[in-house]
Amino acid sequence: MTDRTSPGLTVLTGLVGGIHQDIDAREAMRQVGRLVEWDRYQGSSGIAAAADFVADEAERAGLADVEVLNFPADGRTAWWTFTAPAAWTPRTAHLSVGGGPPLVTYPAQPYALAVNSAAADGRAPLALPQDPKWPPGALVLVASAAGLDGELFARMRSEGASGFAVTTHPDRHDQVGRLELPAATGLFGFSVRPDQLDVLRNAERRGERVRVVVDVDTTPGRMPVVVARTPSGSRSAPDACLIGAHLCHPAPSANDNASGVAAALAAGRALARRSLRRPVRFVWAPEFVGPAAYLHQAIEAGLPLPTMAVNLDMVGEDQRRCGGPLIVEHSPEYLPHFANAVVEACVRALPPAARSYSGVVDCDVWAWRTTPFVGASDHAILADRSIGCPAVQLGHWPDRFNHSSADTLDKVDPEELRRSAAIAASAAAVVATAGGRDADRIAELLTRWTAHRMTACLPPTDDPLARARLTRRRHYGRDALGTLRAFDASERVLDRQAALLDGLHRSLSAAWDDGTPAAVQDRPRGPGLRRAWPGPFNLRALMGAVDEKDHQWFLRQLTLDRGRFYASAMALAQSIDGTADADDVVRIAALDSGIPLEPEFGERFLAAMTGAGWVHEVMAGPAPEGGTS
């Protein structure tokens, strides 16, 4: 895969190099600088202004059919299980102790006010969570975000507390983190620095009250989704690729996700100048709910899905300051496609910033990694089994400033932004221009990529699923080759590449001649599990559908490890295909996510889904092909 002399990659290197040169990093940084000025809450006037700005910039970039689609921000309208945000625009908020100046002031202190906070204007007594009784209207002081559990919120409602103040980053004295309340709780919340919480605690000891002002506008508004397309490309052809970036989050949120919005605009500008056979679509929307509304509308209108998608979320971070490499998150294993191989090849084909002394080896100082599908952003909507559009995400992780007031413009690296935009635009260009010979080259590239993944399963390894993973990856590669028929790939080439993968599988399987079983032993099969929820999987909606006992279990799992629980939940939900029984669902989820799922955890999660009516049992069928052997 790293050989730049292979025929397919040689052609790709020229394409990627040309697009990389076309990306205007200074223009993209200007756009990021403008976007960070708005609080881009999903149902706010800020996101409406940002959407209008993006639409204007898309037209300036040369994109066609630019439109701002306005969906209701009423907190009621739903697309599948995704509910529209409630209209909420914060104007100002502050906390003052005694008669002194404000201790906490929003918007001067970004992220200080919790999303969906209720309006307030008055004086409030202070209280601590451990106090046996709170005075009416108390402002509760919470030591960390972990203390904001369901039990505390239930008590605040029952005892008539007015709101809370919490340190979301107790170990960081220069930033606060994002808080989000469900709509219409009647509570307000403040995210404060450790020193500010200390002042409030001292005031509580002295029996002082605080002055609280929260001024918000909840007038029904709009949830905007900006769409556009490249000017060239047959209007009768399905979109070759959808490039998306979520538009929401509080100011400044420079990397998350002003950088993704600007990178998509930069990709659009580069592609607008090229002659394409098929159009490339662009979508900027509030995260999750925006793509759900857009796709729901498109599917109802009978519009075809794009061939693939690239999601841009947190793509501009300065790696040395923020702490994480560029991440290429693969499209899911249950959607075999060439998208993953093409996107990775575009990353490898980027012009090197430097070379070794002899000139033989690229010597870049930036880093990138690939990960299995997680689905913690908009690509999850497209790639869900119910939609079936292969979707790759570009982003960064870890990021020490994510979801905090320190996610500022100075954390964005123009060159990283340029690289990300070039990768997305190049991958889209490959699909938008591919003909028969190009499809043959992609087939060769896909085979090399699949072979690399297969050899990664070889022992010695402590992975008990290594042999099953080898077989599953062979199945993926063979099925992905079939998707190239839509681009007139030669049947002779496809047959040859499939035969190469079969031969490699036979050779690599010999590594287990020590007696390791080729497949899971025969066992009594339980009933198959079938999806019963509408549309793409939505963990938040599931948590609202389960009973209280299961809801509290979900909350505990999120507190223990939010990322791992989310990824595990997504993998389990997406492994429900109507034929696999519970054991197979857990095993396939572990194969696809790379997470060593404990059977007890999987059983508990699937039982919660079944109890909520999101999963139905059906007659047992044959074991899923390629899933456990």
C-alpha positions in Angstrom: 0.0 0.0 0.0 2.9 2.4 0.5 4.4 1.7 -3.0 4.0 4.9 -4.9 5.2 3.2 -8.1 2.1 1.0 -8.6 0.0 2.1 -11.6 -3.1 3.1 -9.7 -1.3 5.1 -7.1 0.9 6.8 -9.6 -2.1 8.2 -11.4 -3.7 9.1 -8.0 -0.6 11.0 -6.8 -1.0 13.4 -9.7 -4.6 14.0 -8.9 -4.1 14.5 -5.2 -1.1 16.7 -5.7 -3.1 19.0 -8.1 -6.0 19.3 -5.7 -3.8 19.9 -2.8 -2.2 22.8 -4.7 -5.7 24.1 -5.4 -6.7 24.3 -1.7 -6.5 27.9 -0.4 -5.6 27.4 3.3 -5.7 31.2 4.0 -9.2 31.4 2.6 -10.3 28.4 4.7 -8.8 30.0 7.8 -10.7 33.2 7.1 -13.9 31.2 7.1 -13.0 29.4 10.3 -12.3 32.8 11.9 -15.8 34.1 10.9 -17.6 31.0 12.0 -16.1 31.0 15.5 -17.9 34.3 16.2 -21.3 32.7 16.3 -22.9 30.5 18.9 -24.1 27.8 16.6 -26.7 26.1 18.8 -28.9 23.8 16.7 -32.1 25.8 16.9 -30.6 29.3 17.4 -30.3 32.6 15.5 -26.5 32.0 15.5 -26.7 28.8 13.5 -29.1 30.5 11.1 -26.6 33.3 10.5 -23.8 30.8 10.1 -25.9 28.8 7.5 -26.5 32.0 5.5 -22.7 32.7 5.6 -21.9 29.2 4.4 -24.4 29.5 1.6 -22.8 32.7 0.4 -19.4 31.2 0.6 -20.5 28.1 -1.3 -21.8 30.3 -4.1 -18.5 32.3 -4.1 -16.7 29.0 -4.4 -18.5 28.2 -7.6 -20.9 25.6 -6.4 -24.3 25.3 -7.9 -27.9 24.8 -6.7 -26.9 26.3 -3.3 -29.9 26.3 -1.0 -30.7 26.7 2.7 -33.3 24.2 3.6 -35.2 25.3 6.7 -36.7 22.7 9.0 -38.7 23.5 12.1 -36.8 24.0 15.4 -39.8 23.3 17.5 -38.6 20.4 19.7 -41.4 18.2 18.4 -41.0 17.4 14.7 -39.3 14.1 14.2 -37.4 12.3 11.4 -37.4 8.7 12.3 -36.2 8.8 16.0 -34.4 12.1 15.6 -36.3 15.0 17.1 -35.9 18.6 16.0 -34.1 20.9 18.4 -36.1 23.4 20.5 -35.5 27.0 19.6 -33.0 28.4 22.0 -30.8 31.5 21.5 -28.9 32.7 24.6 -28.4 36.5 24.8 -26.6 37.0 28.1 -26.1 35.4 31.5 -24.1 36.1 34.6 -23.6 35.0 38.3 -22.7 37.6 40.9 -21.9 37.1 44.6 -23.2 39.7 47.0 -23.1 43.1 45.4 -19.8 42.6 43.6 -19.1 42.4 39.9 -20.2 39.4 37.9 -18.2 36.3 38.8 -19.3 34.4 35.6 -20.3 36.2 32.5 -21.6 34.8 29.3 -20.8 35.2 26.4 -17.6 36.8 27.5 -16.7 33.4 29.1 -17.5 30.9 26.2 -19.3 27.7 27.1 -20.3 29.1 30.6 -24.0 28.7 30.0 -25.5 25.2 29.6 -27.4 24.6 26.4 -31.2 24.8 26.9 -30.9 26.7 30.2 -34.1 28.3 31.4 -34.5 32.1 31.8 -33.8 33.5 35.2 -33.6 36.9 36.9 -33.3 37.0 40.7 -31.3 36.0 43.8 -30.8 32.4 44.7 -29.5 30.6 47.8 -26.6 28.2 47.5 -26.5 24.5 48.3 -24.4 21.4 48.1 -25.5 18.0 46.7 -24.8 16.4 50.1 -27.0 18.8 52.0 -30.0 16.9 53.6 -32.4 19.7 52.5 -32.2 22.5 50.0 -33.9 25.9 50.3 -36.4 26.7 47.6 -34.8 28.0 44.4 -31.3 26.8 45.3 -28.3 27.0 43.0 -26.6 23.6 43.6 -22.8 23.6 43.5 -21.4 20.4 41.9 -17.8 19.4 42.1 -17.5 17.6 38.7 -19.6 16.7 35.7 -19.7 13.1 37.0 -22.0 14.4 39.8 -24.6 15.5 37.3 -26.4 12.2 37.3 -30.1 11.3 37.0 -30.5 11.1 40.7 -29.3 14.7 41.2 -31.5 16.0 38.4 -34.5 14.2 39.9 -33.8 15.8 43.3 -33.4 19.3 41.8 -36.9 18.9 40.2 -38.5 17.5 43.3 -37.0 20.1 45.7 -37.5 23.1 43.5 -33.9 23.9 42.8 -33.4 26.6 40.2 -30.2 25.4 38.6 -26.6 24.4 39.2 -22.9 25.4 38.7 -20.3 22.7 38.0 -16.6 22.4 37.2 -16.4 20.3 34.0 -12.6 20.4 34.0 -11.5 20.4 37.6 -7.8 19.9 36.6 -7.8 22.7 34.0 -7.9 26.2 35.3 -8.1 28.0 31.9 -11.1 26.3 30.3 -14.7 25.1 30.9 -16.5 22.3 29.1 -19.8 22.1 27.3 -23.0 21.2 29.2 -26.4 20.3 27.6 -29.7 20.1 29.4 -32.8 18.5 27.9 -35.2 21.1 26.6 -37.8 22.5 28.9 -36.3 21.2 32.2 -37.0 24.6 33.9 -33.4 24.6 35.1 -30.3 26.6 34.2 -26.7 25.5 34.4 -23.3 27.2 34.5 -20.0 25.6 33.6 -17.4 27.3 35.8 -13.6 27.2 36.4 -12.3 25.6 39.6 -11.4 29.1 41.0 -15.0 30.3 40.3 -16.5 27.3 42.1 -14.2 28.0 45.1 -15.7 31.5 45.3 -19.2 30.1 45.2 -18.4 27.5 47.9 -17.0 30.2 50.2 -20.2 32.2 49.6 -22.3 29.2 50.5 -20.4 28.8 53.8 -21.2 32.4 54.6 -24.8 31.9 53.8 -24.8 34.4 51.0 -27.1 34.4 48.0 -26.1 34.9 44.4 -27.6 37.1 41.8 -28.5 35.1 38.7 -29.5 36.5 35.2 -30.2 34.2 32.3 -31.7 35.9 29.2 -32.6 33.6 26.4 -34.9 33.7 23.4 -37.1 30.7 22.8 -39.2 32.1 20.0 -39.8 29.3 17.5 -37.2 29.4 14.8 -35.6 27.3 12.0 -33.1 24.5 11.8 -31.0 25.2 8.7 -29.4 22.7 6.4 -27.2 24.1 3.6 -26.9 22.0 0.4 -25.0 22.5 -2.8 -23.5 20.5 -5.7 -20.6 20.8 -8.2 -21.6 22.7 -11.4 -20.3 19.8 -13.6 -21.6 16.3 -13.6 -24.7 14.8 -15.1 -27.8 15.9 -13.3 -29.4 12.5 -14.1 -26.6 10.6 -12.5 -26.6 9.8 -8.7 -24.2 12.0 -6.7 -20.8 10.4 -6.8 -20.0 11.5 -3.3 -21.5 13.5 -0.5 -19.1 15.7 1.5 -20.6 16.7 4.8 -19.6 18.7 7.9 -21.7 19.5 10.9 -22.4 23.2 11.4 -23.4 23.3 15.1 -21.7 23.9 18.5 -21.2 26.9 20.7 -18.7 29.6 20.0 -15.8 29.2 19.4 -15.6 25.5 18.6 -12.9 26.2 16.0 -11.9 22.6 15.4 -15.3 21.1 16.3 -16.5 21.9 13.7 -15.7 25.3 12.1 -12.7 23.5 10.6 -14.8 20.8 9.0 -17.2 23.4 7.5 -14.3 25.4 6.0 -12.6 22.2 4.7 -15.8 21.2 2.9 -16.0 24.7 1.4 -12.4 24.4 0.3 -13.0 21.0 -1.3 -16.0 22.5 -3.0 -14.0 25.3 -4.5 -11.4 22.8 -5.8 -14.0 20.5 -7.3 -16.0 23.3 -8.9 -13.1 24.0 -11.2 -12.9 20.4 -12.5 -14.8 18.6 -15.2 -16.7 15.7 -13.5 -18.8 13.0 -15.0 -20.9 12.8 -11.9 -21.9 15.5 -9.4 -20.5 15.8 -5.9 -23.0 16.9 -3.2 -22.2 19.1 -0.2 -24.3 19.2 3.1 -23.7 21.4 6.1 -26.2 20.7 8.9 -26.7 20.5 12.7 -25.1 17.3 13.8 -27.1 14.1 13.6 -30.6 15.7 13.4 -29.7 17.8 10.3 -28.6 14.9 8.1 -31.5 12.8 9.4 -34.0 15.5 8.3 -32.2 16.0 5.0 -32.1 12.3 4.1 -35.6 11.6 5.3 -36.8 14.3 2.9 -34.6 13.0 0.1 -35.7 9.4 0.5 -39.4 10.4 0.6 -38.8 12.3 -2.6 -37.4 9.2 -4.2 -33.9 10.7 -4.8 -31.0 8.2 -5.2 -28.4 7.9 -2.5 -24.8 9.0 -3.2 -22.3 6.4 -4.1 -20.3 7.2 -1.0 -19.7 9.9 1.6 -16.9 11.6 3.4 -17.7 13.3 6.7 -15.4 16.1 8.0 -15.5 16.5 11.7 -12.5 18.1 13.6 -10.2 18.1 10.7 -8.0 21.1 11.3 -6.3 20.6 14.6 -2.7 21.5 15.3 -1.4 18.1 16.1 1.4 19.2 18.4 -0.9 21.4 20.5 -4.0 19.4 20.5 -2.4 16.0 20.9 -4.0 13.7 18.3 -3.2 12.4 14.7 -5.5 12.7 11.7 -8.0 9.8 12.0 -9.4 8.0 8.9 -12.4 6.2 10.4 -13.5 3.4 8.1 -16.9 2.9 6.7 -18.6 -0.1 8.4 -17.7 -3.7 7.6 -21.3 -4.5 6.8 -21.1 -2.1 3.8 -18.4 -3.6 1.5 -17.1 -0.8 -0.8 -14.0 0.6 -2.3 -14.4 3.9 -0.3 -12.0 3.0 2.5 -9.3 2.0 0.1 -9.6 5.1 -2.0 -9.6 7.5 0.9 -6.5 5.9 2.5 -4.8 6.0 -0.9 -5.5 9.7 -1.1 -3.9 10.2 2.3 -0.8 8.3 1.2 -0.6 10.3 -2.1 -0.5 13.7 -0.4 2.7 15.6 -1.4 5.3 15.0 1.3 6.5 18.1 3.2 10.0 16.7 3.2 12.0 13.6 2.1 14.9 11.6 3.6 18.5 12.5 2.8 18.5 10.1 -0.2 15.1 11.2 -1.3 13.6 7.7 -1.1 11.4 8.0 1.9 8.7 10.6 2.8 9.5 12.4 6.0 6.4 14.2 7.1 6.1 15.5 10.7 2.3 15.0 10.8 0.7 11.7 11.7 -2.4 9.8 10.7 -4.1 6.5 11.8 -7.0 4.4 10.7 -9.7 3.1 13.0 -12.8 0.8 12.6 -16.2 2.5 12.2 -17.5 4.1 15.4 -20.2 6.4 14.1 -20.0 9.3 16.6 -20.9 11.9 14.0 -23.0 12.5 10.9 -21.5 9.6 8.9 -23.4 7.3 11.2 -26.7 8.4 9.6 -25.6 7.7 6.1 -23.8 4.4 6.9 -26.6 3.0 9.0 -28.0 -0.3 7.7 -31.3 1.4 7.0 -29.7 3.9 4.6 -26.7 1.9 3.3 -24.4 4.7 2.0 -20.7 3.8 2.7 -19.3 6.8 4.7 -15.7 7.5 5.8 -14.9 10.1 8.4 -11.9 12.3 8.7 -11.2 13.9 12.1 -8.7 14.0 15.0 -8.6 12.2 18.3 -7.6 12.7 21.0 -8.0 16.5 21.3 -7.3 17.9 24.7 -9.4 21.0 23.9 -12.5 19.3 22.5 -15.9 20.4 23.7 -14.3 23.2 25.8 -13.9 27.0 25.7 -10.3 26.5 24.7 -11.2 25.1 21.3 -10.1 28.4 19.7 -8.8 29.6 16.4 -5.1 29.4 17.5 -5.5 25.6 17.8 -6.2 25.3 14.0 -3.3 24.4 11.7 -3.8 25.8 8.1 -1.7 23.0 6.6 -3.7 20.3 8.4 -6.9 22.0 7.2 -5.5 21.9 3.7 -4.5 18.3 3.8 -8.0 17.3 5.1 -9.8 19.3 2.4 -7.5 17.8 -0.3 -8.1 14.2 0.9 -11.9 14.7 0.8 -11.9 16.4 -2.6 -9.5 13.9 -4.1 -11.6 10.9 -3.0 -14.7 12.5 -4.4 -13.0 13.4 -7.6 -11.9 9.7 -8.1 -15.5 8.6 -7.9 -16.9 11.5 -9.9 -14.5 10.9 -12.8 -14.1 7.1 -12.8 -14.6 5.2 -16.1 -13.8 1.6 -17.0 -10.0 1.8 -16.9 -10.1 3.9 -13.7 -12.4 1.3 -12.1 -9.9 -1.4 -13.0 -7.2 0.6 -11.2 -9.4 1.0 -8.2 -10.0 -2.8 -8.2 -6.2 -3.3 -8.0 -5.9 -0.7 -5.3 -8.7 -2.3 -3.4 -7.1 -5.8 -3.6 -3.8 -4.4 -2.2 -5.6 -2.7 0.6 -7.6 -5.8 1.5 -4.4 -7.9 1.4 -2.8 -5.5 3.8 -5.7 -5.9 6.2 -5.7 -9.7 5.8 -2.0 -10.1 6.6 -2.5 -7.9 9.7 -4.5 -10.8 11.2 -1.5 -13.2 11.1 -0.2 -14.8 14.4 1.5 -14.4 16.7 -1.5 -12.4 18.2 -3.4 -12.4 21.4 -6.6 -11.7 19.4 -8.9 -14.7 19.8 -10.9 -13.5 16.8 -7.9 -13.2 14.4 -8.9 -16.1 12.2 -12.5 -15.0 12.0 -11.4 -11.5 11.2 -9.1 -12.8 8.4 -12.1 -14.5 6.7 -14.4 -11.6 7.3 -11.9 -9.2 5.6 -11.6 -11.6 2.7 -15.4 -11.5 2.3 -15.4 -7.7 2.5 -12.8 -7.3 -0.2 -14.5 -9.7 -2.6 -17.9 -8.0 -2.1 -16.3 -4.6 -2.4 -14.9 -5.5 -5.8 -18.4 -6.1 -7.0 -19.4 -2.4 -6.3 -17.0 -1.4 -9.1 -19.3 -2.9 -11.7 -21.3 0.3 -11.5 -18.3 2.0 -13.0 -17.8 -0.5 -15.9 -14.9 -2.3 -14.3 -13.7 -5.3 -16.4 -15.1 -8.6 -15.3 -11.7 -10.2 -16.2 -10.0 -7.8 -13.8 -12.6 -8.3 -11.0 -12.3 -12.1 -11.4 -8.5 -11.9 -11.2 -8.5 -9.7 -8.1 -11.0 -11.9 -6.4 -8.9 -15.0 -7.2 -5.9 -13.2 -5.7 -7.8 -12.6 -2.4 -9.0 -16.3 -2.3 -5.4 -17.5 -2.9 -4.1 -15.2 -0.2 -6.8 -16.4 2.2 -5.8 -20.0 1.6 -2.1 -19.2 2.2 -2.7 -17.2 5.4 -5.1 -19.8 6.8 -2.2 -22.2 6.9 -0.8 -20.2 9.8 -3.5 -21.9 12.0 -2.5 -25.4 11.1 -1.7 -25.8 14.8 -5.3 -27.0 15.3 -7.1 -23.7 15.9 -10.7 -24.3 14.8 -11.6 -22.6 11.5 -15.0 -21.7 12.8 -17.1 -21.4 15.9 -18.2 -24.9 17.0 -21.7 -25.9 16.2 -24.1 -24.7 18.9 -27.8 -24.5 19.4 -28.9 -21.2 17.7 -31.2 -18.8 19.4 -33.9 -16.7 17.6 -32.6 -14.2 15.1 -32.8 -10.5 16.1 -34.5 -8.0 13.8 -34.5 -4.2 14.0 -37.8 -2.7 15.0 -36.8 0.9 15.3 -37.4 3.3 12.4 -34.5 4.7 10.4 -30.8 5.1 11.6 -29.8 4.0 15.1 -30.1 6.8 17.7 -28.6 6.0 21.1 -30.1 9.1 22.7 -33.6 8.0 21.5 -33.0 4.5 22.8 -32.1 5.8 26.2 -35.4 7.6 26.3 -37.2 4.4 25.3 -35.8 1.9 27.8 -37.2 1.5 31.3 -35.7 3.4 34.3 -33.5 0.5 35.4 -31.9 0.1 32.0 -31.7 3.9 31.7 -29.6 4.1 34.8 -27.4 1.2 33.6 -26.8 3.2 30.3 -25.9 6.3 32.3 -23.4 4.3 34.5 -21.7 2.9 31.3 -21.4 6.3 29.8 -19.8 7.6 33.0 -17.3 4.8 33.1 -16.1 5.3 29.5 -18.3 7.4 27.2 -16.4 6.6 23.9 -16.2 2.9 24.4 -19.8 2.6 25.4 -21.0 4.6 22.4 -18.8 2.6 20.0 -20.0 -0.7 21.6 -23.7 0.3 21.4 -23.3 1.4 17.8 -21.5 -1.9 16.9 -24.2 -4.0 18.6 -27.1 -2.2 17.0 -25.6 -2.3 13.5 -24.8 -6.1 13.8 -28.6 -6.8 14.1 -29.4 -8.0 10.6 -32.5 -10.1 11.0 -30.6 -13.4 10.9 -27.9 -13.3 13.6 -28.9 -14.5 17.0 -27.7 -12.7 20.2 -24.4 -14.6 20.4 -23.6 -13.9 16.7 -24.6 -10.2 17.1 -22.1 -9.8 20.0 -19.4 -11.7 18.1 -19.9 -9.8 14.9 -19.9 -6.5 16.8 -16.6 -7.4 18.4 -15.1 -8.4 15.0 -16.2 -5.1 13.3 -15.4 -2.7 16.1 -12.2 -4.3 17.4 -13.6 -4.0 21.0 -13.4 -7.2 23.0 -17.0 -7.2 24.0 -17.9 -9.3 27.1 -20.9 -11.6 26.4 -22.6 -10.4 29.5 -22.4 -6.7 28.4 -23.8 -7.6 24.9 -26.6 -9.6 26.4 -27.5 -6.8 28.8 -27.6 -4.2 26.0 -29.6 -6.4 23.6 -32.0 -7.2 26.4 -32.6 -3.5 27.0 -33.2 -3.0 23.3 -35.7 -5.9 23.3 -37.5 -4.6 26.4 -37.8 -1.2 24.7 -39.4 -2.8 21.7 -36.5 -1.8 19.4 -35.6 -5.4 18.7 -37.9 -8.3 17.8 -37.0 -12.0 17.8 -37.5 -14.0 14.6 -37.0 -17.7 13.7 -33.5 -18.8 13.8 -31.7 -18.9 10.5 -28.3 -19.9 9.2 -25.2 -18.4 10.7 -24.2 -15.2 9.0 -21.7 -15.8 6.2 -18.2 -14.4 7.0 -19.3 -13.3 10.4 -17.8 -15.9 12.7 -15.7 -18.2 10.5 
